[in-house]
Every structure is written in structure tokens, then in C-alpha cells.
Amino acid sequence: MMRVLLAGGGHTHLIAGPLLSRRLGTAADITLMASSEKLLYSGMMPGWLAGHYDFEACAIDLRRLAQAHGLQWKMATLVDIDFAARQAIDSQGVRHDYDLLSLNVGSASPPGLRAAGSSVVTLPAKPFAEFVEAWRDWLERAPPRPRCFVVGGGAAGFELACALASLRASEGPMAGASVDLVTSDARLLAGQSRLSAWLAETTLHRKGVPIHYSSRYVGVAGNQLRLMRHPGVEFSLDADLVLIATGAHPPDWLRACANRQGIRQGADGGIAVDAGMRSFSDHRVFAVGDCASFLEQSVPRSGVHALRQGEPLSAAIAQCVARGPDATRIDPLARYTPQRRALALLNRCDGTAIAQWGPLAWAGRAAWRWKDRIDRGFMAGFDQR
Ligand SMILES: Cc1cc2nc3c(=O)[nH]c(=O)nc-3n(C[C@H](O)[C@H](O)[C@H](O)COP(=O)(O)OP(=O)(O)OC[C@H]3O[C@@H](n4cnc5c(N)ncnc54)[C@H](O)[C@@H]3O)c2cc1C
């Protein structure tokens, strides 16, 4: 029987796993593997940080999902893949055989963020499982009125800054904290419309969150965050906590093993895939979500796109099971065609949100209610699955 290994319990496999099980029945042995049993749903993560949702309300139980759909479940952290032998290798040295492998292991932050001897705590936003642990740990030892920075001027950085700002009014360890945002760009939400950027900037201004534009994160030293404004011009700011949300970088271990074995990668280090989400170098390997680099079309790295890859991924894998793993002909249904525009709803963590659709953007309570309804509806779907 064909062995399909779904490596990583990311947003795409949440959708593809159950669909595949329905499509293939007992025709294949399907395993879902992840390094953590719970997946924090990205759309609700900033709301969780702000204390608006309990962790359980925005975490998907992958073991339960697998069991409910007749998938094998394995909790293991992959550290390597032997593509020639068709084995995925976990941190205990166990080799997991596969005939077809789908990689949905998400992203990590750039390496080298932490500096020995610095008292500044740096917390990469991804992977979420590690962030959750590190955040809880930080709250237990946070100094009074901590000086907090968020590095990253995209949607994630903006939402994290709003979440931290909302905690300042609480009675917990973040009471009285200062929050600043640092971005290497000349404005916020660089890929979005000017109107969205303006809404985001005025939001932070109103919340008393200073924005350091055109400032590149260099590192931390002693009790300071080091930034560079122009080549060679460095400056430092006193800091206790730095949250890093500078974009999705495919994990180092995956880049290293792909490099070593000549598996083609995109310029950003993701596994290079065609529109059928299949590796150009190894037809038995699929990659989706943040760890994939689509070479035939532009696909932003976001939860929305990762989720939408679920349906075509299940169709592509089912076709490979039916036609043999080396089949090269893939039907259009098994290709991912990204929508030109996707609705984005950014949580301002104060009962309002910014809605953006192409050049249009607006903000208010209605946008937040809309976002909350979509997110809770999504999670409710997993309760019943
Ligand atoms: C603060 C923040 C807010 C965001 N908000 C939004 C939003 O509102 N909307 C949106 O569309 N996008 C949002 N994003 C982006 C979104 O989080 C990602 O694009 C999305 O999570 C991509 O998911 P994925 O499917 O690639 O992997 P993930 O959902 O990150 O899942 C990775 C999975 O792989 C597993 N894994 C990781 N490493 C290993 C390993 N070595 N071995 C085995 N398993 C492993 C993990 O346990 C997990 O199950 C946000 C990002 C951030 C940082």
C-alpha cells in the first residue's frame, strides 16, 4: 500500500488530510506528523496574545483531527530528509519511510537573533508553538513596565504591536509597558495599498506606539536593541523584549537538507514547486504553505493561501496514488491557482479591525465582528470534524 507522509500539521494539511482520507479510503496509508499536538490558528493568534481568546479557543488538536479522519498520527520533529532513500528523519534518529511526502512545516525566523550576554529577550513569532511557550515564560519574569519592541512592519508586526499595546492597560506583567514598532521600510504594510498603510499608521499613532521607519534590526547587546538606519549608521535603544515578525523564512534544517541533496529551492529558500505543489527535483515530494516557493506564479505566504492549497493538494496526491507516484500528468484541479486578491482583516485588538481588499480599506467595529465571526466559524468546523 502506498505510504503518504503529511509532514507538518500546518494550515494546508488541516484541509488536505481529511479530504485525502475521504478520497483514498483504504487505498493508501496516510500519516499526519507534527512536532506539536496543537496548531495555533494564525488568524486568532494576535487576539490570543491580547488575551481576547483562550488558547484552547484558537488551537486545533491535530491528534484528534487525525484520529477522527482515519489518519495515522505521529508526534515527531523532523530534522532531515533522505530524499534518495525516501525517508524522513526525526530528532530521535527514527527514519520514517514514505512513497509520497508532503511538506507543510511552516516557517521560522531568521537565524542569529539571540546574543549571548544580552538581557534583552528576543521572541520570534514563528513557529507559534515555540512562541507560546517563550511568551508564557517571559510573562513570569518580565521586569516592571517592560520596554517592548516589535520588529516587522507587515500585517503580523502591526497586529502584534496592537496586541502588546492592548495589554498595557491590563493589571498583568505588561501593565505600563512601552511598545515601539521597527520596520526597515519607509512605511507600514509595504505590499498593501497606501490607504491600508495610513490606517495602520494612524492606529499605532493613536495607541501611542512610536514607529521607527527605515530601521533595520541588527541585534541585541547588553540591555539594548541595535538598529541601523543607513548603511553604517547604527543606533541603540534600551529594551527588555523584542518580538520578531520579519516575514516567513523556511526552516533552516529543510534548507540545509535540500541544499545538500540538490533539491531545487526558490530564492527565499523554500522548496521550489510547480503549480501542482510538486518539487521540480523530486516528483514524490510536495511542499505547501510557508515552506514552499511557487516558481510558476506569485503566492504570498499567508494562512489564507496555505488553507486554500489544501483542496488542490489532496487532489494532486490522490492522482499520484491512483496513477503511480512518478506520474507527471496532473489535472488542472490539482493545481493551486491563487486568487488575485484576498480579503485581509487586521485585528487592532481593541474591538475594531482594518479590512483590506486590493486598494480598498476601511476600519471599525463591523470589520472586527466580521473577522471574529469568520475565525470562530473556522474553528467551530474543527470541533465537528
Ligand atoms: C503574528 C502573525 C499573525 C498572522 N496572522 C495571519 C492572518 O491573520 N491571516 C493569514 O492569512 N496569515 C497570517 N499569518 C501568516 C500565517 O501564520 C502563515 O502564513 C501560516 O501559518 C502558514 O502556515 P503553514 O501551513 O505553512 O504552517 P504552520 O501553520 O505554521 O504550521 C507548521 C506545522 O508544522 C509543524 N512543524 C514545524 N516544524 C516541524 C518539524 N521540524 N517536524 C515536524 N513538524 C514540524 C508544526 O508543529 C505545525 O504543525 C500570521 C503570521 C504571524 C507571525
The ligand as an SDF file (V2000), in Angstrom:
LIG
                    3D

 53 58  0  0  0  0  0  0  0  0999 V2000
    1.6340   37.1300   14.2810 C   0  0  0  0  0  0  0  0  0  0  0  0
    1.1610   36.5240   12.9890 C   0  0  0  0  0  0  0  0  0  0  0  0
   -0.1550   36.6820   12.5990 C   0  0  0  0  0  0  0  0  0  0  0  0
   -0.6050   36.1500   11.3970 C   0  0  0  0  0  0  0  0  0  0  0  0
   -1.9020   36.3520   11.0460 N   0  0  0  0  0  0  0  0  0  0  0  0
   -2.3350   35.8880    9.8660 C   0  0  0  0  0  0  0  0  0  0  0  0
   -3.6860   36.1140    9.4600 C   0  0  0  0  0  0  0  0  0  0  0  0
   -4.4780   36.7360   10.1710 O   0  0  0  0  0  0  0  0  0  0  0  0
   -4.0830   35.6220    8.2630 N   0  0  0  0  0  0  0  0  0  0  0  0
   -3.2200   34.9490    7.4440 C   0  0  0  0  0  0  0  0  0  0  0  0
   -3.6290   34.5380    6.3470 O   0  0  0  0  0  0  0  0  0  0  0  0
   -1.9420   34.7070    7.7940 N   0  0  0  0  0  0  0  0  0  0  0  0
   -1.4750   35.1600    8.9810 C   0  0  0  0  0  0  0  0  0  0  0  0
   -0.1670   34.9390    9.3500 N   0  0  0  0  0  0  0  0  0  0  0  0
    0.7040   34.1070    8.4830 C   0  0  0  0  0  0  0  0  0  0  0  0
    0.4420   32.6500    8.8030 C   0  0  0  0  0  0  0  0  0  0  0  0
    0.7340   32.4010   10.1620 O   0  0  0  0  0  0  0  0  0  0  0  0
    1.2870   31.6820    7.9830 C   0  0  0  0  0  0  0  0  0  0  0  0
    1.4200   32.0920    6.6650 O   0  0  0  0  0  0  0  0  0  0  0  0
    0.6020   30.3440    8.0450 C   0  0  0  0  0  0  0  0  0  0  0  0
    0.6300   29.8860    9.3720 O   0  0  0  0  0  0  0  0  0  0  0  0
    1.2670   29.3270    7.1300 C   0  0  0  0  0  0  0  0  0  0  0  0
    1.0640   28.1040    7.6620 O   0  0  0  0  0  0  0  0  0  0  0  0
    1.7420   26.7950    7.1920 P   0  0  0  0  0  0  0  0  0  0  0  0
    0.5980   25.9530    6.7720 O   0  0  0  0  0  0  0  0  0  0  0  0
    2.8410   26.9630    6.2300 O   0  0  0  0  0  0  0  0  0  0  0  0
    2.4430   26.2390    8.5350 O   0  0  0  0  0  0  0  0  0  0  0  0
    2.0120   26.4480   10.0750 P   0  0  0  0  0  0  0  0  0  0  0  0
    0.5710   26.6920   10.2160 O   0  0  0  0  0  0  0  0  0  0  0  0
    2.9790   27.4020   10.6710 O   0  0  0  0  0  0  0  0  0  0  0  0
    2.2860   25.0070   10.6690 O   0  0  0  0  0  0  0  0  0  0  0  0
    3.5220   24.3600   10.6960 C   0  0  0  0  0  0  0  0  0  0  0  0
    3.3080   22.9520   11.2030 C   0  0  0  0  0  0  0  0  0  0  0  0
    4.4870   22.1960   11.0340 O   0  0  0  0  0  0  0  0  0  0  0  0
    4.8680   21.5950   12.2510 C   0  0  0  0  0  0  0  0  0  0  0  0
    6.3180   21.5370   12.2270 N   0  0  0  0  0  0  0  0  0  0  0  0
    7.1660   22.5850   12.2160 C   0  0  0  0  0  0  0  0  0  0  0  0
    8.4270   22.1340   12.1630 N   0  0  0  0  0  0  0  0  0  0  0  0
    8.3490   20.7940   12.1200 C   0  0  0  0  0  0  0  0  0  0  0  0
    9.3170   19.7580   12.0530 C   0  0  0  0  0  0  0  0  0  0  0  0
   10.6240   20.0380   12.0230 N   0  0  0  0  0  0  0  0  0  0  0  0
    8.8870   18.4800   12.0470 N   0  0  0  0  0  0  0  0  0  0  0  0
    7.5590   18.1910   12.0830 C   0  0  0  0  0  0  0  0  0  0  0  0
    6.6150   19.1230   12.1480 N   0  0  0  0  0  0  0  0  0  0  0  0
    7.0030   20.4120   12.1570 C   0  0  0  0  0  0  0  0  0  0  0  0
    4.2860   22.4760   13.3350 C   0  0  0  0  0  0  0  0  0  0  0  0
    4.1190   21.7590   14.5350 O   0  0  0  0  0  0  0  0  0  0  0  0
    2.9500   22.8450   12.6800 C   0  0  0  0  0  0  0  0  0  0  0  0
    2.0500   21.7740   12.8640 O   0  0  0  0  0  0  0  0  0  0  0  0
    0.2990   35.4460   10.5550 C   0  0  0  0  0  0  0  0  0  0  0  0
    1.6330   35.2810   10.9520 C   0  0  0  0  0  0  0  0  0  0  0  0
    2.0740   35.8180   12.1480 C   0  0  0  0  0  0  0  0  0  0  0  0
    3.5290   35.6370   12.5460 C   0  0  0  0  0  0  0  0  0  0  0  0
  1  2  1  0
  2  3  1  0
  2 52  2  0
  3  4  2  0
  4  5  1  0
  4 50  1  0
  5  6  2  0
  6  7  1  0
  6 13  1  0
  7  8  2  0
  7  9  1  0
  9 10  1  0
 10 11  2  0
 10 12  1  0
 12 13  2  0
 13 14  1  0
 14 15  1  0
 14 50  1  0
 15 16  1  0
 16 17  1  0
 16 18  1  0
 18 19  1  0
 18 20  1  0
 20 21  1  0
 20 22  1  0
 22 23  1  0
 23 24  1  0
 24 25  2  0
 24 26  1  0
 24 27  1  0
 27 28  1  0
 28 29  2  0
 28 30  1  0
 28 31  1  0
 31 32  1  0
 32 33  1  0
 33 34  1  0
 33 48  1  0
 34 35  1  0
 35 36  1  0
 35 46  1  0
 36 37  1  0
 36 45  1  0
 37 38  2  0
 38 39  1  0
 39 40  1  0
 39 45  2  0
 40 41  1  0
 40 42  2  0
 42 43  1  0
 43 44  2  0
 44 45  1  0
 46 47  1  0
 46 48  1  0
 48 49  1  0
 50 51  2  0
 51 52  1  0
 52 53  1  0
M  END
$$$$
